[in-house]
Amino acid sequence: MAPPSPKNPNLYSYHLCVLLLVSTTTLSAAISTSYSTLCPSSLTPAQDIQTDHDDILSLTRSFQISTGYFSGGDGNLFSADDDDLYNSYRSFSLFPHGASRTSDKAIVHLTATLTITGPRRLAYTSRGHRHNYTVPVSISFILDGYYSPVSFQLCMVGSGTEQSADGSLKHYPDVALRLRVPSPPSLADPFVTGTLKGSDDFGTIHLLAYAEGDDYKYRSESSKHAACRTPRQTAIRGSFQALGGNGSAWCAHLKEQLVTSYRLEHSGATGPLLGRLRESRKMDVNQMQCTEDGAVRAYVVFSNHTAGSERHGFYYYRQRRFLVDEEAVVAEGRWDFVRGVLCLKACRVARSVSAPSALASVREDECGIGMSFWFPAVWTMRDRSVVAGMLWNSTQETTPSGNTAGVITASSIEMTDHDQIILDVAGNHRSSNLSDVKYSYNDTMLEEAKNHYHLKFKKEIKIKGSHSFPGKGNYTYRDFEFRFFGEGMGGNGQAYPVTIGSVMVVGDRLAADDSFSHRHAELENGLLKVSYDIQYSAPREEPRITNGSYMLTPEEQERVSAEGVYDPEKGILCMVGCREHNGSTECQILVTVKFSSLHAGGHEHGRGVISSLRDNKTDPLFFEKIDIRLYGMYSHQVSEAISRMDLESVLLVASATLSCVFAVLQILHTKRNPEAAAATSVTMLAILTLGYLTPLVLNFEAMFRSRRSRYFGYSMAGPLEIKEVMMRVPILVAFVLQLRLLQLAWSGRRRPADQTPPPPPPVVSERIVLQICLPLYLLGAVLAATVHVIKVRAAAEHPLVVRVGGEPATIWEDLVSYAGLILDGFLLPQVILNASLAGAGSAGARAISPWFYIGCTMNRAMPHVYDVVRGRIFEQSISPSDLYASPRGDLFGVAWDVVIPCGAALLAALLFLQQRRRGAASLPSRRKASGGYELVSNI
């Protein structure tokens, strides 16, 4: 069971806004009493003087901190450790919203909002067991204080608030923020450090951040043009290709690409500087700032974490937190627009191991680290990094250019994270234009892949008929993408082409359809060269059972870079790949895939095998073969599915519109026949009214969801589609009309007690309808819930089964589907009411218009007819995409598609016979009243 969701952030924002308004009016009064006791005497409050607008903006930018790190604090305030699973990290931000000069030139007055966010361990009880989970919690403080550019000291006081678990606001009064803010920051002094103190139960929080202001003081020009090394014979992309030109946006593009994670490879790096990084396997360029003239500064950290250990969930935010590891450097330098290389000089950061954020300083004697970054223009199977880099000891004698001895090489590791949307700190989608990058195939790998292909598949006969595979005729690069799950291993993965032939199809895929279709004929002996990036994961052991619940074990992540050949005539892919395993490189991996035909139906996309080419099973790099089953949709299948959704949208709107027409005809029928209102079943109209209300309530989110996003997981939420909203308008109108019918039926029965004739029998008969229908509906709901429980228990017995068609329905969704069955039999209450009235000897009138009950019956039966046609004509899709005849709103299947229309038609036929008999029975009475009876009386 998933933990409960955090509190509504909108509610929290509302409370925060109220607090800001209240705190702003009381802050000036509070500061006079608490500032003198909490801040040093050297920062004496002074009177504000008029400050021009540009100066105010400069001051606020100097003190702004968007991402920082904090440690300490009371144990009840935040959890001791960060939680990667729930993206709960310790961070803080400081945003000034007011700054001014004072009468004392050495004092600056500042007001700001400080927000600290950290993990907090919460608990909930489910099925008698207590479960712990972690959520990020934020506390905001409204502060007012003064800053001295002489002592670099900033002291601010104020109060904070947070939303507690019960929804109320918890206050933290008399909080003091003391920061050391260098003015201006420099390579030797780039950090903002300080503390946040409150009451005894608040504790002391230590703060650390990398200065972000524009007033950074770079060193002399000679230091900016330090010697910059790159490997010999390395092809480097130019500034225009890599950064989109040399305009004012180059800085943003540079930060977008370089602020990422890198894999480190050591080649005998020694000495007191690089020797400290010998155990580091990963590097993160965590912060970066640059100016229009090309000056760049950065904060870089090193760790032993494996690549991708921080990433969880579908979205991944780079630079989402300020990293604090044991080893870190600060660097400054310049981007070389001519060579397309970033050259930096770095200094080691010294910190206290016990309290990393309590102290951070830069040692002048440890500033001999040279760093360079560039964008490779040629990719290979072993090196597919968007950004490459190099670290060396700049204090040693310079070796010949291109010599990589004694250096550390770096390569970005996030190029092929296709399964996650990479977002920058502002939430923008990140991608790379790699259309100009060339790919160099490894001839040895290609020959080995060809040999395995000829050995395994050369004798396979091509299937006759209209069977075509990706690579023939009209196709796109997306037809080569596939997802898979392992049979027996319980894991899953995905594979994405890097190149097809000579065309690069990664990055932002600017080299896609047009250029790709013109080069697809680059075949050698009927085979097409391809390269792939394959990622898969599998549980390390069987799931454990704890407290009666299945507990999934950690998964082992694997990534394989592969090259090989593809036969477009047979749909066979054969590749040899490499992977990093336990610090070593394994290049004896064979990947074979047999794609399904482009016109094949069903969910299966093909089959394949991932196996080791090593014969010795005792070899530590040997692994058992993994049989995989592919699933996914070809591009034309996606187009057909979207076209089908468009058709279903039209059918849905047409059905709702016809419901409006039938409801209007019934209203007119009721007004022409006043006695019909009292004979209409209120229960039937209530069921129909709720039937139109349900999609308006449950499917409200669907109005804002793009159709294409159902098929492409990496598609970002786009603008609101008006058609999705307009689809609900006829349903809303039908709901209002049903309310009108319900009101007419209810009013028709509310006659005065002394009226002659007395109140009609329908009032009593409606109770009989409820006595019959309510137990029947409740019994059906119990049966539906029982069937749901049986399905859940059956699925729990096989926790590693991969569900291709999406997650199973919840009990609420199954009950909603059962409610659709009640709607299919909406005429049942009216049939029971008519039978009750006939038994009571009341003839009455024809209560229901034939247009209404026949038309509504057809509306309920048509989705089942369409479901039969859809199953025979359209191919099943991976994602649930049914708008009309959706299984989430009714019961569908071979049996239901026969039983429900027949049952609805039977009820309509019974109602027709009942109303015909009632009309015939009332005919003699009307004849008597019209004159025949009066003539006999006169005689």
Disulfide bonds with the S-S distance in Angstrom:
Cys39-Cys155 1.86
Cys228-Cys343 2.23
Cys251-Cys290 1.52
Cys347-Cys367 2.00
Cys578-Cys587 2.02
